[in-house]
């Protein structure tokens, strides 16, 4: 066996890591359980690392987590990735604020920049345009419109123009 001798890992015998690896909720979690299945079979940490294609230091960290927290130390934890600018519970408030802004705007529609200004005012952080549109979609505010109406437009004059103008060929 290659790799340095390590102190025994207490509590390995109470789990079927191969079965846990088959049922893991994410690929990262399955990889951890598979490494522990190899360790349980008598492989060293370095050999287990090579078999699951991770650095030996990674397996050492996993073993430390297992020693500290048991099987829960190997499970996938929530909270990965960037946190949203607007929490899910605040979507309704954001939706109402955007609709109020839209209704108060004479003429043209609001733009992504206007919504970004609104989020910056409320949250103190300036989101990118893609974040604005993704947040609006999650809040149920994606709409496709035709051309906006100018605030000084006269619909009657436009209809009269359509009726009296000559047909173009």
Secondary structure, DSSP 8 states (H G I E B T S, - for coil): --S------TTGGG--HHHHHHH-SSHHHHHHHHHHHHHHTT--HHHHHHHTTS-HHHHHHHHHHHHHHGGGGTS--S--S---SS-GGGHHHHHHHHHHHHHHS-SS---HHHHHHHHHHHHSS---HHHHHHHHHHTT----------TT--HHHHHHHHHHS----
